[in-house]
């Protein structure tokens, strides 16, 4: 196996993460490609999901266009967006020689998710090849030369016209946004929420006084696991101050946040506990359950806070 520089060293990490349709199995409207009748017919992969595969490939292996095939099809959440977090195991093979370039250690560690977009920067072909792939799947991908970035080609020592073969075990998939059932809520004088097609919320704060007590409304009810506080919870959120009606923080421009219930303000912890993955919450936090009379960055003292939180999944605690 070649020694590789830092530019793509992340490819060799244990269970590194790739990272909306459905919170349950598959995704409505999603179909997976078949590699039958393609160069993948010349590839044999053996071994159990989650363990290092034994790969036999007829060389030179060349894919004129990137092709993919599910060797094992999982029943979990589907990958439908490059902004999703996914944890996967990877074996990457030089198409010209059949030698292994990069391989995860297949330790079962699920604590290091990352966005799929981080991986498509290095291996652009992963975007289409893994679209609609589900958690629990093993996917064989024949990567055409144009679907491997120039930096990755140079770093791995591939020729400019060389193809590569990837075997990806999709270990964990986080939701792209809340995907449960819409709920009816009454709430005169409370904020309203609108959603973009990608799930990103907008918050409309009404005129009038803020409520004095904690308000928690479930706008979308997911059917995933319950937030208990035993594991960190992965969320997208947008936070707005009631008085200023301005967004002071959002995760929607980057990576979803991993929260622990003892690491957030009391009102947020109370709202999240007992909620389920796939849900969207609208939370109004009075000052005494927020930051009180302390200024917090751009948040003035004595602020009532409004959050819209999409619960995307539960994190595995980091391994020691």
C-alpha positions, 0 to 999 in steps of 0.5 A: 500500500502506498504511503500517501500525503496529508491531502488524502490521508483522511481516506485511510482513517478508521470508519471515517464519515462521508456524509431528504427523502425518508427517515426509514428504509430507502427513500421515496423515488430513489432507485439504485443502479445495477452494475450488471453488464459493466466493468464491475462484472470483472470484480469479485468481492468477498467478506462480511459487511463491516469487515475488510473485503477480499477483492479480486479484480481483473486488471487493468480495470478501466471504467470509461464512466463511473458505475456502481452496484449494491453488493449488499443492500441495507434497509436503513436511511438513504443518502439523498444529499451531499450535505448529509453526514454518513459514516463508512468504511472504504477500500480503494484499489488501483485499477491499473495494478489491482493493488490496494491504495487506501483501506479503513481499519474496519474497527466499527467506530461510528463516532467520526461522521463527516459530510458527503461533500467533503468526500466528493471533493476528493472523489467526485464520482461518489456523489452519483455513485452513492445517491440513494444508497442505504445504511447497511449497504456495501457498494462497489464503485468503478471510478472513471478517471474524470471522477477522481480529483486531480489532487487525489490522482497525484497524491495516490500516484495514479496515472491521469487516465487510470481508473480506480475501484472502491468498495464502500460499506455504508455504516451509518446515515444521518437524516438531511433534515426532519422527515417525520409527520407534520403536526397540528399546533395551536399557538396564537402569538407564537413564532411561525416556521416556513421551510425551503425545499431542502428543509432549511427553516425560516422563522417569523417572530410575531409582534408582541411580548414573548411568553414567560414560560418555556414553549416546545412545539413538535412541528414534525414528528419523527419515528426514530430513536428517543433522545435520552441524553445517554448519547450526543444528539446530532441536529440542525438548528436556527436560533433567533432572538425574539426582541431583535427578530434576527438569526444569531446562529445556524448550522445550515451553512455547515456541519450539523451540530453534536449536542449533549444535554448537559452542554446546552442551556436548560431550556434546550435540554428540557425540550430535546429530552424525549424527542425523537429522531426525524422530528422538528421542534420549535422552542421558545426559551425565556431568559431564566432558562437561557443565558439569563442576564448575561450577554452571550456573544451577539445575544443581548442579556435577558434575551428570549431565544427561539430555536427551530431544531431538526433532530437528524440522529444520535451519535456514538460516543467517541472511543477512548 
